[in-house]
Amino acid sequence: MDDRQIIGAHPIDPAVRMRIMACLLELEERYDVTVLFACESGSRGWGFASPDSDYDVRFIYVNRLSWYLKVEAGRDVIEQPISDILDVSGWDLRKALQLLRGSNPTLLEWLHSPIVYREGSPAAPWLRALAQENFSKARCYQHYVSSAKSVYREHLLGEDVSYKKYLYALRPLVAARWIREGRGMAPMPFAELVQATIEDPALIGEINRLVQAKMGAIESATTRRWNAIHDFIERELASAEAHTFPTQDRPDRDALDVFLRETILENETRRRKGAMP
C-alpha cells in the first residue's frame, strides 16, 4: 500500500443481505408501499464498520395514490424496532423530496451509498439527478461543520476517546474540505474523501491506524487521546468554521413536483395492472 492509500471496507454478509431483502419485501406488504431504493448507511457505508456494527438499512418508498389524497397527512416514516443486527427505516418519497430540496446530506449520502440493496426502478437515478441539480454547497457545508463541532465538544475533550467518535468527527471535516475545495457533492466512503483531500503521508498513516483499530474493536471501544488526530481535528475545525459560502441556490420545485407526481402515478398504474386477472 502506498503512503497515500487509505483503508476502507464495505463488508456485507451474504446471509444478512438475503435477510435484508426479505425484510424489505415484508415491509412492502405490511404497509402497502413500494420500496424504490434501499441502501446501507452508517459505518458500513462509510467503510469503517466494527465487528459488532449494526446493518443500517435505509430506504425510500412510495405510497398508493390514495395515501396522498387525504385531508390529514399520514405518517411519512417507516421504522422497525432494532433487532440483533438490523436497524431498518425509510422515508416516504414526498418527505425525501422535501429533504432533497434542502440538500439534506443524509439523504444525499443514501443516494450515493456504495452498498445498494434495491434499485429496480428509474426513480433512484432520477433522484440522483435532481439531487445534483439542487445541490447546495452552503447547506451541506454547514451541516458537516456543525456535525464535527458537536462531536468534538461532546465526545473528544477527555483523555479517553471513542474510536468511533474520532471517525465521526474526521469524516464530516474531510467532507467539508471536499466541498470547500470545489469538488461538489461529497461522496459517502471515508477512504475516498481522505484520498482526495489529505496529502500528508504521516497523517494518512495515522488515520489508517485509527481505522484499523476501529474495525478491529467493538463499537464502544475507547482509546487514549491520539495527539496527531486530535490536533488535526482542532486545526481543521478552526479552518472550516472560518469559511462561509454565500446562500445561493433556489431549488427547482417544479422539477421535484413533476418527479413526485409521475412516480406516484407510475407506481399506481403498475400496481393496478399487477392486480388485474
Order of alpha helices (4+ residues) and beta strands (2+ residues): alpha-beta-alpha-beta-alpha-beta-beta-alpha-alpha-beta-alpha-alpha-beta-alpha-alpha-alpha-beta-alpha-alpha
